[in-house]
Amino acid sequence: MRVLTPSEFHPAEKAFTCQQAYVLRTRHWTGNNLWSPHPVLEAQLLDMDDSQWPQLEEMLHALLQAVALPDRVCQCLPHINGRGTVVLEASEAPLGRCVLQQALELLALPSIERAQQWTGALGRIRHVVDEECLGPSTACIANAAIQRHLPAYRLFPKGNLVHLGMGAAQQRIWTAESDLTGAIAQDIASDKALTKRLLSNAGIPTPQGDIASSPAQAWHLAQRLGVPVVVKPLDGNRARGVSLDLMDQASVETAWQLAKREGTQVLVERCIRGHEHRVLVVGEQVVAATRGQTLAVQGDGLSTIIELVEVQINQHPRCLIDMTLERIELSSNTKIQVELQRQQLHDQSIPAAGQEVVLLRTGNLTVDCTDDVHPDIAHHAIMAARTIGLDIAGIDMVVQDIRQPLLAQGGAIVEVNAGPSLLMHLYPVHGKPRAVGEAICSHLFPQPEDGRIPLTGILASNAAGLRIGQTLAAWQQAQGHHVGMASGDTMYLQGQRMLQPSSQAPSAGERVLMHRAVTAAVVAQDMLTAMQAGWAYAQCDMAIICPEESPLDASMQQRILATQLRTVRPGGIAVLGTGSAQLESLALTCLGKVIWVNADEQHPLLQSHRRVNGCVAFLRNGRVVCAQGTEEAYMPMPQSIGDWTLPEWLAVAAAGWAMHWPLAVLEVIAQQASDSKH
């Protein structure tokens, strides 16, 4: 969450030309921020023609939609003298900068040339998506967590290791593997021979087969098993190196060579007649299933196979827009070349009109069939995952009809995959997509567990935030919590100041919420830090706002206050100090219970709020009074408050009163505050 200066851009990116317009600076927020709860890129532009701002916004929307990226936040805000601000949703800073660069470059072109360069611009954006962003399987789980207002932190810039949730309640995922995925189970699943043995011992049908150490032995095994056979790598994945329906010696020996390149050993199995299926098991239930299709092209009597592939597959909208179909590079795809040889064809062959040319017989799982899964099929899939020990598993099975029992139709489970790809369930070519991310998120955080820990967010000056935060942390620590606190860029654990990490580390608030020992968290920041770095959380249980003197202009202060109030979850608490007209008007937007604090019991705001049964805190005869309607409670007040201000102490007392924390703890803290001044 730092500002990227022009010197950090590649030289080719410095001059984003659009009638001399260029980017002065950008800022990227990875989480909750002034613009949105979602990650955004903010860019300041110079020398932009006034008439081009609407065109730029339209171009940004078009680019984001064309590559299937979210555009919930995408706007251009012109100022004066060609200056302005562009804000667009971007999970990663390089992605946001790339989209902006492509939009500016396209906008500078004549309309005819713009149309010619459109595909190239989309390709450059997709390249950044591939290189910089989470993979689709990981992203769908992370997005499901975010929809539940849980933090989702990417732990390495270019990896798929993601932290979900808060503190001690967190879970981690890596693609579709989780903290609950056992290392032993993962190793078993990677060994197909061991997997088959365990499944067979459990009474689950698997195809007969054995390991072949050479092409000749592969053919010998094929003859013993009876053709057709399947040849595949022992420890491969994603159908790489798998050859199906092999009938003759040449095909088997060629397939052995192909499989050996993809794994350590080669497995030869009896071919099970039927359709390939992938059944996704999460916990104790089947949440999705897809059926495989052969990938083929239709001849027209004029075009070569390589030309047919380009037109019928690579130019398909599912390749061009969201990349849910994989592009085929025919010249480098050995598996397809082998399949073509079996049909006595090559990439320059010209099939007759209407002739079907099969490219792939396996791995092309494109048809959703979740609603058709027979209970017996689901039972065997769940048992297979449990036998291996996986909490999330992709069960590959071959059956004639997934609507019928497994054994009755001679079907078999051929593989069990740890960390399965979710793409086929998210974007099936035929059928409806399945909410597999939500299913996995619910599995990781089952009710009543919700991945959350008690969290207090404080918006105050640095000194006030530190005092309030330390007091609340000590109060929670006395109740048995392991408390993490962030104040500015400093992290505290159980009251102890922790070492500062490297400059590339997350913010102190994020580090607190990532710490696996933390069972309660307090995050304090001032307005300037909030503006520059955003918020480490999307929702908090309690927010404390003490209006402060700030060099920021009134409109910016209002946005910061509004964002802090937005973080209070429904049913949460907002403790607010009086003295800010902006805060008083914005308090009506808070989804939680509002408590106003002021030393003067007769303050008009406290009086009016109390008349409608609202909660207030004030000072009476040297004692703190917390009240709701006619009910009152007395809280401790130090004899000498030293550096504290009355509104700060009132806010602390009101917060503990609202949360029903033990009064005796605050009495001890108040006494310690008094003793420290004598």
Disulfide bonds with the S-S distance in Angstrom:
none
